[in-house]
Amino acid sequence: MTIMMISFLIQSSALGLGAVVCPRVLKARSSVERLQVACIGVNGMGWADLSSVGSHSQVQFVGFCDIDSSRFGQADQKFPGVAHFADYREMLTQLGDKVDAVIVSTPDHMHAPAAMMAMNMGKHIYCQKPLAHTVWESRQMSLLAQKRNLTTQMGNQIHSAAEYRLGVKIIHQGVIGKVREVHSWVGVQGRQYNNRIDRPEASVAPKNVEWDLWLGAAPERPFAPDVYHPFKWRDWQDFGSGALGDFGCHLLDPVFGALELTAPTSVVAAHSGTNNEVWPGPETVTYTFPGTKRTAGSSLQVHWRDGGLMPPRELAQMPDSMELPKAGSLFLGEEGVMVLPHVGMPMLFRNKQSIKDVALPNVQAGNHWHDWVDAVMEGKKTTDGFDFAGPISEAVQLGNVAARFPGQALGWDTLSLKISGVESANRLLTKTYRAGFEVKEVV
Ligand SMILES: NC(=O)c1ccc[n+]([C@@H]2O[C@H](COP(=O)([O-])OP(=O)(O)OC[C@H]3O[C@@H](n4cnc5c(N)ncnc54)[C@H](O)[C@@H]3O)[C@@H](O)[C@H]2O)c1
């Protein structure tokens, strides 16, 4: 990866540009009427992704992969006869050119190994949020998608919700003036699905679970019931990404979109303590971004809070009778405030009054999954491709590096992908991969 490549990627992202994706699929099959899709992770969010993509009339599934053989039921019932696999590497190798596009809906630690393999084979990707498990992986995902000219979409579907789109337009229309500061918050916290901070006793995986494949790139550890697979992997640093990783790519999406943010220049986290195993309880993460044409000054602070921590209510300039939503973002502008609930209609305030004298733009919701399919079929770019989503995922995972050094400000140089201030934090920008699941650097 060269500085020039990174610089180009960042500039493209900042300008909302990016390569126009050539219709690879259409070219490859002259009379193509179907997009042949393989799915990695078919239950949990994988089912939501699969059924939503599968409701597009031009989609045909050619492979279902899940490490747990008990979890194919819904997928098989709705889309019978699709070949099953436990190992995505076998699926992609065996199906080869039969696959045009891949959905990756595994736990976070396996997004990049699976998606990068598929992208290296020229497959278009729909990948769940956060795009990847580390800052370095997030960068590689964006670089590879751009290098291979692929049509990609991160699976933060509310990017396409009318409420979030409207929030972005309101800022772009200048209704609250230039933005001075942002606060985003969510109720959940990093460690909440297991009531534990240390590893459980070893147990034997049930026959239906391919534990070694579930671990994938992560360091080896024994199976234990009801603490990792399914869903509860979120709490653990080796597999999940904390509350910031779980919700940051949702909540910060309209913040990046509205303010055209690129990469922060520094980040600092605060919480009551954690260890090397699990993510912290309630935390705050404060980012400083370079100012943009949408912001009031030469820099902008974005304050993240989770686990029930809320911004001071007075900042919202709401009438006394109103409360902040349980999750959302607060855009403090020079001429008013926008409260953007997660996910709800934007509310505008000034001096404890609702701002009423504005004509709000008419905004339609998109179908995040179908928009990706259409873009692949038409050789176009999506609005939430890895050029846009990669920097959000990088910021989120940079916050998770800061969480391991609470109270210490980390300076961030996005071009060289380096932290200053706390040298040892650089090690956490990436991780070590178990053999067979490595992610190759894009050169
Ligand atoms: N966009 C959203 O609103 C949303 C909501 C929930 C989860 N997610 C994201 O979706 C992803 C999955 O989360 P979840 O809650 O569904 O997790 P989960 O553990 O409940 O489900 C994951 C599924 O993938 C399978 N799987 C695990 N490792 C695999 C591998 N290596 N290869 C193939 N299959 C594998 C599991 O057996 C399971 O069926 C995560 O990245 C999460 O952040 C997004």
The ligand as an ORCA input file, in Angstrom:
! r2SCAN-3c Opt
* xyz 0 1
  N     -26.734     -4.105     10.522
  C     -27.337     -4.457     11.639
  O     -28.332     -3.892     12.054
  C     -26.769     -5.608     12.405
  C     -27.501     -6.228     13.422
  C     -26.949     -7.337     14.057
  C     -25.684     -7.776     13.707
  N     -24.982     -7.119     12.739
  C     -23.643     -7.576     12.328
  O     -23.828     -8.833     11.669
  C     -22.739     -9.700     11.937
  C     -23.264    -10.985     12.553
  O     -23.865    -10.668     13.780
  P     -24.978    -11.643     14.418
  O     -25.564    -10.927     15.573
  O     -25.880    -12.111     13.350
  O     -24.048    -12.847     14.913
  P     -24.498    -14.357     15.208
  O     -23.370    -14.984     15.925
  O     -25.842    -14.360     15.850
  O     -24.687    -14.973     13.770
  C     -23.607    -15.144     12.910
  C     -23.918    -16.268     11.934
  O     -22.715    -16.517     11.188
  C     -22.305    -17.874     11.399
  N     -20.848    -17.881     11.377
  C     -19.998    -17.552     12.362
  N     -18.723    -17.624     11.925
  C     -18.776    -18.015     10.633
  C     -17.799    -18.295      9.646
  N     -16.492    -18.156      9.891
  N     -18.214    -18.719      8.438
  C     -19.538    -18.883      8.164
  N     -20.507    -18.634      9.063
  C     -20.132    -18.194     10.279
  C     -22.927    -18.279     12.709
  O     -23.077    -19.683     12.830
  C     -24.256    -17.569     12.633
  O     -25.206    -18.283     11.891
  C     -21.813     -8.921     12.857
  O     -20.795     -8.304     12.123
  C     -22.697     -7.858     13.461
  O     -21.981     -6.693     13.829
  C     -25.513     -6.067     12.075
*
